[in-house]
């Protein structure tokens, strides 16, 4: 029997779909099989008729169009509609332990939504959670609104009415400021803790299940989205698919009064014939202020001479758009810009879901797991959640030698802000602060910034001592320590930090070589190897070794298998180790197959407690139907979670092919066998990649 929770809005603009997806994400992180069911599809609200493709999560076979519901209700067919919803729900819910049901949103066109929500909740026997926002209500007005909303569902004492989630705490008044106010216009009037003391929550039956603070970054659209919304003409595309708009300035002032308005991630709106403002904005962008975009009104376009003057700024990525309306009409459209998230804005989806998850009641979320049988497979959300939770408990200090890289700075700020790990950036403090300001990165007070020039002399003698058998001298040591990776590795070796993450700028060799020279392998380990965590849609797999050992012999391959299995256990993945080859069982011959066969025997002999089998072809290892034909008696085939490749060529090629072809997230490489944790990044690493690698490193240090 599954649990069904219906989210129902108590007010307008409560962010219901975001709350539903956030709650689904929270359940997934706890390993719960959860589904998101929308009984009735409701058209997206949009001010301009445009090509913007916003989320419509209800276009599958399990939702009934609202127009059809209205037609049937008008003909007196209410029961028929409810029966159809039950039929759809039964088909949908059979694969889930928990189903999050999203109710209808009350609008001026659908004032009857509350009655339909009540009927659907009763029909599906769902527990009800109200979703609301404080808006500008006083505490008394807010409580009255909740009580009135609750009356539709039998009042606060109804056992099916679990409580409410308060969304958008401290959100600005959109009617007054629009979607994107300036920072000075945001008033923090509400403290989330104050809600706990309201009288409606003193009844233990009706609980406060979450308070979600409003944050600018969660509503910040891409320039691309604004361009689509306005049907704007693109004068210069630039980086318009990735730059985000956090605020808007309408500029018709002189250049001397314009400077304070040129801020990172700001949309500058000005008449298209204001050449002075256009050039000043471009100069500001060239000087390091990452202005979001330039929007020109009245349909005026800059002439060729102006475009030539601005060429460098345009080539550096500044988007420039044009609209036919005057500034007043443009401002009206922008004030009413829809807050809905486009389908393809994956980054914003993930941020919103995680933000909601982080602010829901832990007690309530944990209660959802009671009497629910969890799957043995760990989903990617559950794995990422486990990483952050284990890293928080470890509370380790991680040094980041590439402290002047913008991605690294942002990742460090996120880790410190979310208490994933304490971070220490190595680099020139003034440079780091300037990059942070230009990129709009808020550096938390707990983030450590250390200038290598001020501390490198402290490590000369320790480095000489460690490498004197290799002829290390004072002069050579000073030269070596100019490399921040070497300096960070010395800090790790001396126990001043707990782990090191590098590779966003440096090569793998530059990251690993100092560690092998100064830190060495852990006791009982004969080699260093690596694994990648491959985040498939429904589970997490481990691939090893895809980064370190070019052609391991059978003994080394066995060690890689054992190291990879032990790593799986440490991160909550049940290890079923497949030794990969081009042959399954005894179907093929050759030196390469024999090596894998021998490695499997050695690994089993060394660690009889582990489930290891091979040689197995990849398809036999991962696909149950193929496994049934090729290896019917294998304890691993068809359900492998750890894949050990015979050489670096096979491993690296396979991981990249799977990652890119299936568009998967992979975390790693994580190094195994080191005495202290050092981890390498891809030079194409995204901020999230760095964050999770820092978390991995912190966890390794705490084990």
C-alpha positions in Angstrom: 0.0 0.0 0.0 1.5 3.3 -1.0 1.3 6.6 0.8 -0.3 9.5 -1.1 0.2 13.1 -0.1 -1.7 15.8 -1.9 -0.2 19.3 -2.0 -3.0 21.9 -2.2 -2.5 25.7 -2.5 -3.8 28.0 0.1 -3.5 31.3 -1.8 -2.2 32.5 -5.1 1.4 32.2 -6.4 2.5 29.7 -3.8 5.0 27.8 -6.1 3.1 24.5 -6.0 4.9 22.7 -8.8 8.3 23.6 -7.4 7.2 22.3 -4.0 5.9 19.1 -5.5 9.2 18.5 -7.3 11.2 19.4 -4.2 9.3 17.0 -2.1 9.8 14.2 -4.7 13.5 15.0 -4.6 13.6 14.8 -0.8 12.0 11.4 -0.9 14.4 10.2 -3.6 17.3 11.2 -1.5 16.0 8.9 1.2 15.9 6.0 -1.2 12.0 6.1 -1.4 10.4 5.0 -4.6 8.3 8.2 -5.2 6.2 9.4 -8.1 4.7 12.8 -9.0 1.1 12.6 -10.1 -0.9 15.5 -11.4 -4.6 14.4 -11.8 -5.6 17.4 -14.0 -3.3 19.3 -16.3 -3.6 23.0 -16.0 -2.5 25.4 -18.7 0.6 27.4 -18.0 0.0 31.1 -17.3 1.9 33.5 -19.5 1.6 37.2 -20.0 3.0 37.4 -23.5 2.0 35.0 -26.3 5.5 33.8 -27.1 7.7 30.8 -27.9 8.8 30.3 -24.3 8.5 26.6 -23.4 7.7 26.4 -19.7 7.3 23.3 -17.6 4.1 21.4 -18.2 4.6 18.4 -16.0 1.2 17.0 -16.7 1.2 16.1 -20.4 1.6 12.4 -19.8 -1.2 9.7 -20.1 -2.1 10.0 -16.4 -3.5 13.5 -16.5 -6.8 14.8 -17.7 -6.9 18.2 -19.5 -8.7 20.9 -17.5 -10.8 21.8 -20.5 -12.2 18.2 -20.5 -12.9 18.3 -16.8 -14.8 21.6 -17.2 -16.8 20.2 -20.0 -17.8 17.0 -18.1 -18.6 18.9 -14.9 -20.9 21.3 -16.8 -22.7 18.2 -18.1 -23.2 16.8 -14.6 -20.5 14.1 -15.1 -18.5 14.8 -11.8 -18.5 11.2 -10.8 -17.2 10.1 -14.2 -14.3 12.5 -13.9 -13.4 11.3 -10.5 -13.6 7.6 -11.6 -11.2 8.5 -14.5 -8.8 10.1 -12.0 -8.9 6.9 -9.8 -8.2 4.8 -12.9 -5.3 6.9 -13.9 -3.9 7.0 -10.4 -4.1 3.2 -10.0 -2.1 2.7 -13.2 0.5 5.3 -12.2 0.9 4.5 -8.5 1.6 0.7 -8.6 5.3 1.3 -9.1 5.8 3.7 -6.1 5.8 3.6 -2.3 5.0 7.3 -2.0 3.0 9.4 -4.5 3.0 13.2 -4.4 -0.2 14.5 -5.8 -0.3 18.0 -7.1 -3.6 19.9 -6.8 -5.1 22.5 -9.0 -4.1 26.2 -8.6 -6.9 28.6 -8.0 -6.9 31.4 -10.6 -9.4 34.1 -11.7 -10.5 31.7 -14.5 -10.6 28.6 -12.2 -12.1 29.8 -8.9 -13.7 26.4 -8.4 -10.2 24.7 -8.1 -10.6 24.4 -4.3 -13.7 22.2 -4.6 -12.1 20.0 -7.2 -9.0 19.6 -5.0 -11.3 18.5 -2.1 -13.1 16.0 -4.2 -9.8 14.5 -5.6 -8.3 14.3 -2.1 -11.3 12.4 -0.8 -11.5 10.2 -3.8 -7.9 9.1 -3.6 -7.9 9.0 0.3 -4.9 11.2 0.2 -3.3 13.0 3.2 -3.4 16.7 2.6 -0.6 19.3 3.0 -1.5 22.9 2.4 1.1 25.1 0.6 1.0 28.8 1.2 3.1 32.0 1.3 3.2 34.8 4.0 2.8 37.6 1.4 2.2 40.8 3.4 -0.1 39.4 6.0 0.1 40.1 9.6 0.4 36.9 11.8 -3.3 37.1 12.6 -4.3 37.5 8.9 -2.0 34.6 8.0 -3.5 32.3 10.6 -7.0 33.3 9.5 -6.2 32.5 5.9 -4.9 29.0 6.8 -7.9 28.2 8.9 -10.3 29.3 6.2 -8.4 27.2 3.6 -8.5 24.2 6.0 -12.3 24.5 6.4 -12.7 23.3 2.8 -11.1 20.0 3.9 -12.8 19.5 7.3 -10.9 22.0 9.4 -7.6 21.8 11.3 -8.7 18.7 13.3 -9.2 16.6 10.2 -6.8 13.6 10.6 -6.1 13.7 6.9 -4.9 17.3 7.1 -1.3 16.9 8.1 -0.1 20.5 8.1 1.3 23.1 5.9 4.4 24.2 4.1 5.2 27.9 4.0 6.9 28.9 0.7 8.6 32.1 -0.4 9.4 33.4 3.1 10.7 37.0 2.8 9.7 37.2 -0.9 9.3 40.8 -2.2 5.9 42.2 -3.2 5.8 41.2 -6.9 2.9 43.7 -7.5 5.1 46.5 -6.4 8.6 45.4 -7.5 8.1 42.8 -10.2 9.8 39.5 -10.3 13.4 40.8 -10.1 13.7 43.6 -7.4 17.1 45.1 -6.5 18.7 44.0 -3.4 17.9 47.2 -1.6 14.2 46.6 -2.3 14.1 43.2 -0.5 12.9 43.5 3.1 13.5 40.6 5.5 10.4 41.0 7.6 9.9 37.3 8.5 12.0 35.0 10.5 11.2 31.3 9.7 11.4 30.4 13.4 8.6 32.8 14.2 6.1 30.7 12.3 6.6 27.8 14.8 5.0 29.8 17.6 1.8 30.5 15.7 -1.3 29.1 17.6 -2.4 27.0 14.6 0.7 24.9 15.0 0.2 24.3 18.7 -2.2 21.6 17.8 0.1 18.6 17.3 -2.1 17.2 14.6 -1.6 20.2 12.3 2.1 20.7 11.9 4.5 23.1 10.2 6.2 20.8 7.7 8.6 23.3 6.2 9.5 27.0 5.8 11.1 27.7 2.4 13.0 31.1 2.3 12.8 33.1 -0.9 16.2 33.5 -2.7 17.0 35.7 -5.7 19.1 33.0 -7.4 16.2 30.6 -7.5 14.1 32.9 -9.6 16.9 34.3 -11.8 16.2 33.6 -15.4 18.7 33.2 -18.2 19.0 36.0 -20.8 17.8 33.3 -23.2 14.5 33.1 -21.3 13.9 36.8 -21.3 14.7 36.9 -25.0 12.1 34.3 -25.7 9.5 36.0 -23.4 9.9 39.3 -25.2 10.3 37.8 -28.7 13.4 40.1 -28.8 15.7 40.5 -31.7 19.2 39.2 -31.0 21.8 41.8 -31.9 24.6 39.9 -30.2 24.0 36.4 -28.9 27.1 36.3 -26.6 26.6 34.0 -23.6 22.9 34.4 -23.5 22.1 30.8 -22.9 24.0 30.7 -19.6 24.0 34.3 -18.1 21.4 34.9 -15.5 19.5 38.1 -14.6 19.3 38.9 -10.9 18.0 42.5 -11.3 17.0 45.1 -13.8 17.9 48.8 -14.3 16.1 51.1 -16.7 18.7 53.7 -17.7 18.2 57.0 -19.4 20.6 59.0 -17.1 24.0 60.5 -17.8 27.0 58.2 -17.9 28.4 59.7 -14.7 25.2 58.7 -12.8 25.1 55.3 -14.5 28.2 53.6 -12.9 26.5 52.5 -9.7 23.9 50.6 -11.8 26.4 48.5 -13.7 26.3 45.4 -11.5 27.0 41.7 -12.1 24.0 39.8 -13.5 22.0 43.0 -14.1 19.8 43.6 -17.2 20.5 47.2 -18.5 17.4 48.5 -20.3 18.0 51.7 -22.4 16.7 53.3 -25.6 18.6 52.0 -28.6 19.8 55.5 -29.6 21.6 56.1 -26.2 25.0 55.4 -27.6 26.7 56.7 -24.5 25.0 54.2 -22.2 25.6 51.3 -24.7 29.4 52.1 -24.9 29.6 52.6 -21.1 28.0 49.3 -20.5 30.4 47.5 -22.9 33.4 49.2 -21.2 32.2 48.0 -17.8 31.9 44.5 -19.1 35.4 44.6 -20.5 36.7 45.8 -17.1 35.4 42.7 -15.3 31.9 43.5 -14.3 29.8 40.7 -15.7 26.7 42.7 -16.6 23.9 40.3 -17.5 22.8 41.7 -20.8 21.9 44.9 -22.6 18.3 45.4 -23.8 17.6 48.2 -26.3 14.1 49.7 -26.7 12.2 51.6 -29.3 13.5 49.3 -32.1 16.6 51.5 -32.5 19.8 49.7 -33.5 23.4 50.9 -33.0 25.2 51.9 -36.1 28.3 50.1 -37.4 30.7 52.5 -35.8 29.2 51.9 -32.3 29.2 48.1 -32.9 32.9 48.3 -33.8 33.7 50.2 -30.6 31.9 47.6 -28.6 33.4 44.6 -30.5 35.6 43.4 -27.7 32.8 43.4 -25.2 30.5 41.6 -27.6 33.1 39.0 -28.3 33.7 38.5 -24.6 30.1 37.3 -24.3 27.8 40.4 -23.5 24.3 39.6 -24.9 22.6 42.5 -26.7 18.8 42.4 -27.5 16.4 44.7 -29.1 12.6 45.2 -28.7 10.2 47.5 -30.7 8.4 49.0 -27.7 9.4 52.1 -25.7 11.0 51.8 -22.3 7.7 52.3 -20.4 5.9 49.4 -22.3 9.0 47.2 -22.0 9.1 47.8 -18.2 5.4 46.7 -17.9 6.2 43.4 -19.7 9.3 42.8 -17.6 7.4 43.5 -14.3 5.1 40.7 -15.3 7.7 38.2 -16.4 6.5 34.7 -15.5 8.4 33.0 -12.7 7.9 29.5 -14.2 11.0 27.5 -15.0 11.6 26.5 -18.6 12.0 22.7 -19.2 15.6 23.0 -20.4 16.9 25.0 -17.4 18.2 21.9 -15.6 20.6 23.9 -13.4 17.7 26.0 -12.0 15.5 22.9 -11.5 18.2 21.2 -9.4 18.8 24.3 -7.3 15.1 24.8 -6.6 14.6 21.1 -5.7 17.6 21.0 -3.4 16.7 24.3 -1.7 13.2 23.0 -1.0 14.5 19.7 0.3 17.0 21.5 2.6 14.1 23.4 4.2 11.5 20.7 4.8 11.0 19.2 8.2 13.5 16.3 8.7 11.1 14.7 11.2 8.3 14.6 8.7 10.5 13.4 5.9 11.9 10.6 8.0 8.4 9.5 9.0 7.6 8.9 5.4 10.2 6.1 5.3 8.4 4.2 8.1 6.9 0.9 6.9 8.3 1.5 3.4 10.5 -1.2 1.9 13.4 0.6 0.3 15.1 -0.6 -2.9 18.7 -2.0 -2.8 19.6 0.3 -5.7 20.8 3.7 -4.7 19.4 6.5 -6.9 21.5 9.5 -7.9 19.6 11.9 -5.6 20.0 9.5 -2.7 23.7 9.1 -3.5 24.3 12.9 -3.7 22.3 13.4 -0.5 24.4 10.7 1.2 27.6 12.4 0.0 26.6 15.7 1.5 25.4 14.2 4.8 28.5 12.1 5.3 30.7 15.1 4.4 28.9 17.3 6.9 29.5 14.7 9.6 33.2 14.4 8.7 33.6 18.2 9.0 37.0 18.2 7.2 39.3 21.0 5.9 40.0 20.6 2.1 42.7 22.6 0.4 42.1 23.9 -3.1 45.4 24.8 -4.9 43.5 26.3 -7.9 42.1 29.1 -5.7 42.0 31.7 -8.5 39.7 29.6 -10.7 36.2 31.0 -10.8 34.6 27.5 -10.7 36.7 26.5 -7.7 35.9 29.7 -5.9 32.2 29.2 -6.4 32.3 25.5 -5.4 34.3 26.4 -2.2 31.7 29.0 -1.3 28.9 26.5 -1.8 30.6 23.9 0.3 31.2 26.3 3.2 27.7 27.8 3.0 26.1 24.3 3.0 28.5 23.0 5.7 29.7 20.2 3.3 33.3 20.9 4.1 35.6 23.6 5.3 37.6 24.9 2.4 41.0 26.7 2.0 41.7 28.5 -1.3 45.4 29.0 -2.3 45.9 32.2 -4.3 46.2 36.0 -4.2 43.5 37.2 -2.0 42.9 40.4 -4.0 42.6 38.4 -7.2 40.1 36.0 -5.6 38.0 38.8 -4.1 37.9 40.5 -7.5 36.9 37.4 -9.4 34.2 36.7 -6.8 32.8 40.2 -7.2 32.9 40.0 -11.0 31.1 36.7 -11.0 28.6 37.7 -8.3 29.8 35.0 -5.9 29.1 35.7 -2.2 32.0 34.4 -0.1 31.0 33.1 3.3 33.0 34.2 6.3 34.2 30.7 7.1 36.0 30.4 3.7 39.8 30.5 4.2 42.0 32.3 1.6 45.7 31.9 1.9 48.4 33.6 -0.2 51.0 31.0 -1.2 53.8 33.6 -1.2 53.3 34.2 2.5 53.6 30.6 3.6 55.7 28.7 1.1 59.0 29.3 3.0 57.5 27.3 5.9 57.6 24.2 3.8 61.1 24.3 2.4 62.8 22.3 5.1 60.0 19.7 5.4 60.2 19.2 1.6 63.9 18.8 1.7 63.6 16.2 4.5 61.0 14.2 2.6 62.9 14.2 -0.7 66.6 14.4 0.3 67.1 10.8 -0.9 66.2 12.2 -4.4 68.7 15.1 -4.1 66.3 17.8 -3.0 68.1 21.1 -2.2 67.0 24.4 -0.8 66.9 26.0 -4.2 65.0 23.1 -5.7 62.5 23.1 -2.9 61.8 26.8 -3.2 61.2 26.3 -6.9 58.9 23.3 -6.4 56.8 25.1 -3.8 55.9 27.8 -6.4 53.5 25.2 -7.7 50.4 25.5 -5.5 49.6 21.8 -6.0 53.0 20.9 -4.4 52.4 23.4 -1.6 48.9 22.1 -0.9 50.2 18.5 -0.9 52.8 19.5 1.7 50.1 21.0 3.8 48.2 17.7 3.5 51.3 15.6 4.3 52.0 17.7 7.5 48.4 17.3 8.7 47.4 20.9 8.3 44.6 20.1 6.0 42.5 16.9 5.6 42.4 16.5 1.8 43.2 18.1 -1.5 41.2 18.6 -4.7 42.8 19.9 -7.9 42.6 19.4 -11.7 40.2 22.0 -12.9 43.2 23.9 -14.3 46.1 21.4 -13.8 46.5 18.1 -15.6 46.0 14.8 -13.9 49.7 14.2 -13.8 50.4 17.5 -12.1 47.8 16.7 -9.5 48.8 13.1 -8.7 52.6 13.3 -9.1 53.2 15.4 -5.9 50.9 13.1 -4.0 52.7 9.9 -5.1 56.1 11.5 -4.2 55.2 13.1 -0.9 52.2 11.2 0.6 52.7 7.7 -0.8 50.3 4.8 -0.7 48.3 3.6 2.3 49.6 0.7 4.4 48.7 -2.6 2.8 48.2 -1.0 -0.6 50.5 -1.8 -3.5 49.1 0.7 -6.0 46.9 3.8 -6.4 43.8 3.4 -8.6 40.7 5.4 -9.3 36.9 5.0 -9.6 34.2 7.1 -11.2 30.7 7.2 -9.7 28.3 7.0 -12.7 24.9 8.5 -11.9 22.5 6.6 -14.1 18.8 7.6 -14.0 17.8 4.9 -11.5 21.0 3.9 -9.8 24.7 4.7 -9.2 27.4 2.4 -10.7 31.1 2.4 -10.0 33.7 2.2 -12.8 37.4 1.4 -12.1 40.1 2.0 -13.0 39.5 4.7 -15.7 42.3 7.2 -14.9 45.5 5.9 -13.4 46.9 2.4 -14.4 47.5 1.9 -18.1 47.9 -1.9 -18.2 47.6 -3.5 -14.8 48.7 -7.2 -14.4 46.4 -9.8 -12.9 47.6 -9.1 -9.3 47.1 -5.3 -9.8 43.7 -5.8 -11.4 42.6 -7.9 -8.4 43.7 -5.1 -6.1 41.7 -2.6 -8.1 38.6 -4.7 -7.8 39.1 -5.0 -4.0 39.7 -1.3 -3.6 36.7 -0.4 -5.7 34.4 -2.8 -3.8 35.6 -1.3 -0.5 34.9 2.2 -1.8 31.4 1.1 -2.8 30.7 -0.2 0.7 32.0 3.1 2.3 29.5 5.1 0.2 26.5 2.9 0.8 26.5 0.9 -2.5 26.1 -2.8 -2.3 29.2 -4.1 -4.2 28.6 -6.8 -6.9 31.9 -6.7 -8.8 32.0 -7.5 -12.5 35.5 -8.2 -14.0 34.9 -6.9 -17.5 36.4 -8.6 -20.6 35.5 -9.1 -24.3 34.5 -12.7 -23.3 32.0 -14.0 -20.8 33.1 -17.1 -18.8 35.0 -19.5 -21.0 33.5 -18.4 -24.3 36.7 -16.7 -25.5 40.4 -17.2 -25.2 43.5 -15.0 -25.3 46.0 -13.4 -23.0 43.6 -10.5 -22.1 40.9 -12.9 -21.1 43.3 -15.1 -19.1 44.5 -12.0 -17.2 40.9 -11.2 -16.2 40.2 -14.8 -15.2 43.4 -14.9 -13.1 42.6 -11.5 -11.5 39.1 -12.8 -10.6 40.6 -15.8 -8.9 43.1 -13.7 -6.9 40.5 -11.2 -5.8 38.2 -14.0 -4.6 41.0 -15.7 -2.7 42.1 -12.4 -1.0 38.5 -11.3 -0.2 36.1 -14.3 0.0 33.6 -11.9 1.7 33.1 -10.0 -1.6 30.8 -11.0 -4.5 33.1 -11.0 -7.5 32.7 -12.7 -10.9 34.4 -12.6 -14.3 35.3 -12.5 -17.0 32.0 -10.9 -18.0 31.1 -8.8 -21.1 29.6 -5.5 -20.2 26.1 -6.4 -21.5 26.1 -9.6 -19.5 27.1 -7.7 -16.4 24.4 -5.0 -16.6 21.4 -6.5 -18.5 19.4 -9.3 -16.7 18.0 -10.7 -20.0 21.5 -11.0 -21.5 22.9 -12.4 -18.2 20.2 -15.1 -18.2 21.6 -16.4 -21.5 25.3 -15.8 -21.2 25.9 -16.4 -17.4 22.8 -17.9 -15.8 24.6 -19.1 -12.7 26.6 -15.9 -12.0 25.9 -14.1 -8.7 26.9 -10.8 -10.4 25.7 -10.9 -14.0 22.7 -8.7 -14.7 23.0 -6.9 -11.4 26.6 -5.6 -11.2 27.2 -2.4 -9.4 31.0 -2.2 -9.6 32.6 -2.6 -13.1 36.4 -3.3 -13.2 37.9 -2.8 -16.6 41.0 -4.7 -17.8 43.0 -1.7 -18.8 43.0 2.1 -18.9 42.1 2.2 -22.6 38.9 0.2 -22.1 37.9 1.9 -18.9 38.5 5.5 -19.9 36.8 5.0 -23.3 33.8 3.2 -21.8 33.2 5.8 -19.1 33.4 8.7 -21.5 31.1 6.9 -24.1 28.5 6.2 -21.4 28.7 9.6 -19.9 28.4 11.6 -23.1 26.0 9.3 -25.1 23.5 9.0 -22.2 24.2 12.6 -20.9 25.0 11.3 -17.4 26.6 13.0 -14.5 29.8 11.3 -13.4 31.7 12.1 -10.2 35.4 11.4 -10.1 38.0 10.2 -10.5 38.3 9.4 -6.8 41.7 8.1 -6.0 42.0 4.9 -4.0 45.0 3.6 -2.1 46.5 6.9 -1.0 47.6 7.4 2.6 45.7 10.7 2.6 42.9 11.7 0.2 43.9 13.6 -3.0 41.4 13.8 -5.8 41.6 14.9 -9.4 39.1 16.9 -11.5 38.5 17.0 -15.2 39.6 20.3 -16.7 36.0 20.6 -18.0 34.6 20.2 -14.5 31.4 22.1 -13.7 30.9 23.8 -10.3 28.7 20.9 -9.1 31.4 18.4 -10.1 33.9 20.2 -7.9 31.4 20.4 -5.0 30.8 16.7 -5.0 34.5 15.9 -5.4 35.2 18.1 -2.3 32.5 16.1 -0.5 34.1 12.8 -1.6 37.5 13.9 -0.3 36.1 15.0 3.0 34.4 11.6 3.5 37.6 9.8 2.5 39.5 11.8 5.1 36.9 10.9 7.8 37.0 7.1 7.1 
